[in-house]
Amino acid sequence: MTKADLVNEISSSTGYDRRTVAVIVENLTDEIKKSLANGENVYLRGFGSFVLKTRKAKIARNITQKTSMYVPEHNIPYFKPAADFREGIRKK
């Protein structure tokens, strides 16, 4: 499912205009990105959590060029689904 498909589904099920729904979906994703960029986790009860995980610094190898490079410690976004979300997927 793409973002456009999601907008169409929400629009048809709620009766709101597609443009309005598209703006809401876009703002939701922007706010999640902003919160993670500021180091804040996002918790959506019943759906899941968007959290930051810290990857430790390491020495990485490029095997094609036979070189090593230092990769500093950095944060990566991670989605952890809620228990209700996991159970809903398993039943279907």
Backbone as JSON Lines, residues from 0, in Angstrom:
{"i":0,"aa":"M","n":[0.85,-1.18,0.0],"ca":[0.0,0.0,0.0],"c":[0.89,1.23,0.0]}
{"i":1,"aa":"T","n":[0.59,2.15,-0.87],"ca":[1.34,3.4,-0.95],"c":[0.62,4.48,-0.15]}
{"i":2,"aa":"K","n":[1.28,5.64,-0.05],"ca":[0.66,6.75,0.66],"c":[-0.63,7.18,-0.04]}
{"i":3,"aa":"A","n":[-0.63,7.17,-1.36],"ca":[-1.82,7.54,-2.12],"c":[-2.96,6.56,-1.86]}
{"i":4,"aa":"D","n":[-2.64,5.27,-1.78],"ca":[-3.65,4.26,-1.47],"c":[-4.23,4.49,-0.07]}
{"i":5,"aa":"L","n":[-3.35,4.81,0.86],"ca":[-3.78,5.07,2.23],"c":[-4.71,6.27,2.27]}
{"i":6,"aa":"V","n":[-4.36,7.33,1.57],"ca":[-5.2,8.53,1.52],"c":[-6.55,8.19,0.91]}
{"i":7,"aa":"N","n":[-6.57,7.42,-0.15],"ca":[-7.83,7.05,-0.8],"c":[-8.71,6.21,0.13]}
{"i":8,"aa":"E","n":[-8.11,5.27,0.84],"ca":[-8.87,4.42,1.77],"c":[-9.48,5.25,2.91]}
{"i":9,"aa":"I","n":[-8.68,6.13,3.49],"ca":[-9.18,6.95,4.6],"c":[-10.26,7.9,4.09]}
{"i":10,"aa":"S","n":[-10.05,8.46,2.92],"ca":[-11.03,9.38,2.34],"c":[-12.36,8.68,2.08]}
{"i":11,"aa":"S","n":[-12.31,7.49,1.53],"ca":[-13.56,6.79,1.24],"c":[-14.27,6.3,2.5]}
{"i":12,"aa":"S","n":[-13.51,5.94,3.53],"ca":[-14.15,5.42,4.74],"c":[-14.66,6.53,5.65]}
{"i":13,"aa":"T","n":[-14.07,7.73,5.59],"ca":[-14.5,8.82,6.46],"c":[-15.39,9.84,5.78]}
{"i":14,"aa":"G","n":[-15.31,9.9,4.44],"ca":[-16.11,10.88,3.72],"c":[-15.44,12.23,3.57]}
{"i":15,"aa":"Y","n":[-14.21,12.37,4.08],"ca":[-13.48,13.63,3.93],"c":[-12.85,13.72,2.55]}
{"i":16,"aa":"D","n":[-12.6,14.94,2.12],"ca":[-11.98,15.19,0.82],"c":[-10.57,14.61,0.81]}
{"i":17,"aa":"R","n":[-10.15,14.07,-0.35],"ca":[-8.81,13.47,-0.46],"c":[-7.7,14.47,-0.16]}
{"i":18,"aa":"R","n":[-7.87,15.71,-0.57],"ca":[-6.83,16.72,-0.3],"c":[-6.66,16.96,1.2]}
{"i":19,"aa":"T","n":[-7.76,17.0,1.92],"ca":[-7.7,17.19,3.38],"c":[-7.0,16.01,4.04]}
{"i":20,"aa":"V","n":[-7.35,14.82,3.64],"ca":[-6.74,13.61,4.2],"c":[-5.25,13.57,3.85]}
{"i":21,"aa":"A","n":[-4.89,13.95,2.63],"ca":[-3.49,13.95,2.21],"c":[-2.67,14.91,3.06]}
{"i":22,"aa":"V","n":[-3.23,16.08,3.37],"ca":[-2.53,17.05,4.22],"c":[-2.34,16.48,5.62]}
{"i":23,"aa":"I","n":[-3.35,15.83,6.15],"ca":[-3.27,15.25,7.49],"c":[-2.22,14.14,7.54]}
{"i":24,"aa":"V","n":[-2.21,13.26,6.56],"ca":[-1.23,12.17,6.53],"c":[0.18,12.73,6.39]}
{"i":25,"aa":"E","n":[0.35,13.73,5.54],"ca":[1.67,14.36,5.36],"c":[2.14,15.03,6.64]}
{"i":26,"aa":"N","n":[1.24,15.73,7.33],"ca":[1.6,16.39,8.59],"c":[1.94,15.37,9.67]}
{"i":27,"aa":"L","n":[1.24,14.24,9.69],"ca":[1.55,13.18,10.66],"c":[2.97,12.67,10.46]}
{"i":28,"aa":"T","n":[3.33,12.37,9.23],"ca":[4.68,11.86,8.97],"c":[5.73,12.92,9.26]}
{"i":29,"aa":"D","n":[5.44,14.19,8.95],"ca":[6.39,15.26,9.24],"c":[6.61,15.42,10.74]}
{"i":30,"aa":"E","n":[5.54,15.35,11.52],"ca":[5.67,15.49,12.98],"c":[6.44,14.32,13.59]}
{"i":31,"aa":"I","n":[6.24,13.12,13.07],"ca":[7.01,11.97,13.56],"c":[8.48,12.18,13.26]}
{"i":32,"aa":"K","n":[8.8,12.63,12.05],"ca":[10.2,12.89,11.68],"c":[10.82,13.97,12.55]}
{"i":33,"aa":"K","n":[10.08,15.06,12.79],"ca":[10.59,16.16,13.62],"c":[10.87,15.68,15.05]}
{"i":34,"aa":"S","n":[9.94,14.92,15.6],"ca":[10.11,14.43,16.97],"c":[11.34,13.54,17.07]}
{"i":35,"aa":"L","n":[11.52,12.63,16.12],"ca":[12.69,11.75,16.15],"c":[13.98,12.55,15.95]}
{"i":36,"aa":"A","n":[13.94,13.56,15.09],"ca":[15.12,14.39,14.87],"c":[15.5,15.15,16.14]}
{"i":37,"aa":"N","n":[14.52,15.48,16.98],"ca":[14.78,16.17,18.24],"c":[15.1,15.21,19.38]}
{"i":38,"aa":"G","n":[15.17,13.92,19.08],"ca":[15.51,12.94,20.11],"c":[14.33,12.47,20.93]}
{"i":39,"aa":"E","n":[13.11,12.79,20.51],"ca":[11.91,12.38,21.23],"c":[11.29,11.16,20.57]}
{"i":40,"aa":"N","n":[10.87,10.2,21.37],"ca":[10.17,9.03,20.84],"c":[8.7,9.35,20.65]}
{"i":41,"aa":"V","n":[8.04,8.65,19.73],"ca":[6.62,8.85,19.44],"c":[5.89,7.55,19.79]}
{"i":42,"aa":"Y","n":[4.89,7.66,20.68],"ca":[4.13,6.5,21.11],"c":[2.68,6.65,20.65]}
{"i":43,"aa":"L","n":[2.2,5.71,19.83],"ca":[0.81,5.7,19.38],"c":[0.15,4.47,19.99]}
{"i":44,"aa":"R","n":[-0.63,4.68,21.03],"ca":[-1.24,3.58,21.77],"c":[-2.09,2.71,20.85]}
{"i":45,"aa":"G","n":[-1.85,1.41,20.92],"ca":[-2.59,0.46,20.1],"c":[-1.99,0.23,18.73]}
{"i":46,"aa":"F","n":[-1.04,1.08,18.33],"ca":[-0.41,0.94,17.02],"c":[1.05,0.57,17.16]}
{"i":47,"aa":"G","n":[1.81,1.41,17.87],"ca":[3.22,1.12,18.06],"c":[4.01,2.35,18.44]}
{"i":48,"aa":"S","n":[5.32,2.18,18.5],"ca":[6.21,3.26,18.91],"c":[7.29,3.48,17.87]}
{"i":49,"aa":"F","n":[7.57,4.74,17.61],"ca":[8.71,5.11,16.78],"c":[9.79,5.59,17.75]}
{"i":50,"aa":"V","n":[10.88,4.84,17.84],"ca":[11.93,5.15,18.79],"c":[13.27,5.26,18.07]}
{"i":51,"aa":"L","n":[14.23,5.86,18.76],"ca":[15.59,5.95,18.25],"c":[16.45,4.92,18.93]}
{"i":52,"aa":"K","n":[17.22,4.21,18.16],"ca":[18.2,3.28,18.7],"c":[19.58,3.82,18.37]}
{"i":53,"aa":"T","n":[20.49,3.66,19.29],"ca":[21.85,4.14,19.09],"c":[22.73,2.99,18.63]}
{"i":54,"aa":"R","n":[23.37,3.18,17.5],"ca":[24.35,2.22,17.0],"c":[25.72,2.65,17.49]}
{"i":55,"aa":"K","n":[26.47,1.71,18.02],"ca":[27.8,2.02,18.53],"c":[28.76,2.33,17.39]}
{"i":56,"aa":"A","n":[29.81,3.04,17.72],"ca":[30.86,3.31,16.73],"c":[31.56,2.0,16.38]}
{"i":57,"aa":"K","n":[32.02,1.92,15.13],"ca":[32.67,0.68,14.71],"c":[33.6,0.95,13.53]}
{"i":58,"aa":"I","n":[34.4,-0.03,13.24],"ca":[35.25,-0.01,12.06],"c":[34.56,-0.87,11.0]}
{"i":59,"aa":"A","n":[34.24,-0.26,9.87],"ca":[33.57,-0.99,8.79],"c":[34.58,-1.31,7.7]}
{"i":60,"aa":"R","n":[34.31,-2.38,6.96],"ca":[35.22,-2.79,5.88],"c":[34.51,-2.68,4.55]}
{"i":61,"aa":"N","n":[35.21,-2.13,3.56],"ca":[34.76,-2.15,2.19],"c":[35.56,-3.24,1.5]}
{"i":62,"aa":"I","n":[34.92,-4.39,1.28],"ca":[35.68,-5.54,0.8],"c":[36.05,-5.41,-0.67]}
{"i":63,"aa":"T","n":[35.34,-4.58,-1.44],"ca":[35.71,-4.42,-2.85],"c":[36.97,-3.59,-3.01]}
{"i":64,"aa":"Q","n":[37.14,-2.57,-2.14],"ca":[38.33,-1.72,-2.22],"c":[39.39,-2.12,-1.18]}
{"i":65,"aa":"K","n":[39.06,-3.1,-0.34],"ca":[39.96,-3.59,0.7],"c":[40.45,-2.46,1.6]}
{"i":66,"aa":"T","n":[39.5,-1.64,2.05],"ca":[39.82,-0.54,2.95],"c":[38.93,-0.63,4.18]}
{"i":67,"aa":"S","n":[39.36,0.04,5.23],"ca":[38.58,0.14,6.45],"c":[38.23,1.61,6.68]}
{"i":68,"aa":"M","n":[37.09,1.83,7.32],"ca":[36.71,3.19,7.64],"c":[35.99,3.21,8.97]}
{"i":69,"aa":"Y","n":[36.09,4.34,9.65],"ca":[35.47,4.51,10.95],"c":[34.05,5.02,10.77]}
{"i":70,"aa":"V","n":[33.08,4.35,11.4],"ca":[31.69,4.78,11.39],"c":[31.37,5.24,12.81]}
{"i":71,"aa":"P","n":[31.1,6.53,13.01],"ca":[30.84,7.03,14.36],"c":[29.5,6.53,14.91]}
{"i":72,"aa":"E","n":[29.32,6.69,16.21],"ca":[28.06,6.35,16.85],"c":[26.95,7.21,16.24]}
{"i":73,"aa":"H","n":[25.79,6.59,15.96],"ca":[24.7,7.33,15.36],"c":[23.36,6.71,15.74]}
{"i":74,"aa":"N","n":[22.31,7.5,15.59],"ca":[20.96,7.05,15.9],"c":[20.25,6.6,14.64]}
{"i":75,"aa":"I","n":[19.42,5.57,14.78],"ca":[18.6,5.11,13.67],"c":[17.16,5.02,14.16]}
{"i":76,"aa":"P","n":[16.18,5.32,13.3],"ca":[14.78,5.17,13.7],"c":[14.39,3.7,13.68]}
{"i":77,"aa":"Y","n":[13.48,3.35,14.57],"ca":[13.03,1.97,14.7],"c":[11.55,1.99,15.06]}
{"i":78,"aa":"F","n":[10.77,1.12,14.43],"ca":[9.35,0.99,14.76],"c":[9.13,-0.29,15.54]}
{"i":79,"aa":"K","n":[8.5,-0.14,16.69],"ca":[8.16,-1.3,17.51],"c":[6.63,-1.4,17.57]}
{"i":80,"aa":"P","n":[6.04,-2.43,16.95],"ca":[4.57,-2.53,16.95],"c":[4.03,-2.86,18.34]}
{"i":81,"aa":"A","n":[2.83,-2.35,18.61],"ca":[2.16,-2.63,19.88],"c":[1.64,-4.06,19.88]}
{"i":82,"aa":"A","n":[1.36,-4.58,21.06],"ca":[0.88,-5.95,21.19],"c":[-0.44,-6.14,20.45]}
{"i":83,"aa":"D","n":[-1.35,-5.16,20.53],"ca":[-2.63,-5.25,19.82],"c":[-2.4,-5.31,18.31]}
{"i":84,"aa":"F","n":[-1.44,-4.55,17.83],"ca":[-1.11,-4.52,16.41],"c":[-0.59,-5.89,15.96]}
{"i":85,"aa":"R","n":[0.32,-6.46,16.74],"ca":[0.88,-7.79,16.41],"c":[-0.2,-8.85,16.41]}
{"i":86,"aa":"E","n":[-1.07,-8.81,17.41],"ca":[-2.14,-9.82,17.5],"c":[-3.11,-9.69,16.33]}
{"i":87,"aa":"G","n":[-3.41,-8.46,15.92],"ca":[-4.32,-8.26,14.8],"c":[-3.74,-8.8,13.5]}
{"i":88,"aa":"I","n":[-2.43,-8.72,13.35],"ca":[-1.77,-9.25,12.15],"c":[-1.75,-10.77,12.18]}
{"i":89,"aa":"R","n":[-1.48,-11.36,13.32],"ca":[-1.39,-12.82,13.44],"c":[-2.72,-13.49,13.16]}
{"i":90,"aa":"K","n":[-3.82,-12.87,13.57],"ca":[-5.14,-13.49,13.41],"c":[-5.57,-13.5,11.95]}
{"i":91,"aa":"K","n":[-5.02,-12.61,11.13],"ca":[-5.42,-12.56,9.74],"c":[-4.4,-13.22,8.93]}
